[in-house]
Amino acid sequence: MYFSTAERIAKALQATHNFNLLLRLPISTDESRGILRPPISGHVTLDNVYFSYPERRDASILKNISLEIADGECVAVVGASDSGKSTIAALLQRLYELDSGSISIGGFDIRSTDVTHLREHVAIVGQNPNLLDATISDNISYGNTILSASDIRRAAKAANVHSFIMSLPQGYDTMVGENASLISGGQAQRIQIARALARPSKIFILDECTSA
């Protein structure tokens, strides 16, 4: 027990040190530029998009991709591994900048949109659930401090995880453990979906979230 605790403390100290170094760095990247705060609503349009990752400029991931998703429409992007499905999700959040072409939401090019404003309206559920070593309630409300208990329950019901939570001795106050080690992978994934549903997002991205 002593060595486990000491190891965790050492990792936490190193992580805190690294985080403080990052906070001191000036934020000046292509992805951070943009000052407009337009309404995040309307059609999502990819127009003649080309993209390759910075470390692999010779390997194009997306070539001449054009796509329009209507407001309120649900679209599945299907393809083989490394065909660019997750890349499209990353580009919609402006985690990278396009090589050429454009992505717009409601007619506004996202390159001119403030990234914080954009990401406040985008909820994403990834393949691997990223849960905190905290209660189920805290994990669902993470990043949204104004959620009420009823809001949290409503999101859990929408993600079909409320019944499971209520079957636990401590209900929504149950700790999930480090890396959600105290619950199954499927239930952890549903909690992550509930977290995304609890946010007032205009764009909802599921990146192979049914893996578990």
PyMOL commands that set and color helices and strands:
alter all, ss='L'
color gray80, all
select helices_A, chain A and resi 2-24+30-32+54-56+85-92+110-112+115-120+136-141+149-158+162-166+171-173+178-180+185-198+209-211
alter helices_A, ss='H'
color red, helices_A
select strands_A, chain A and resi 44-51+62-69+100-105+108-109+122-125+203-206
alter strands_A, ss='S'
color yellow, strands_A
deselect
rebuild
show_as cartoon
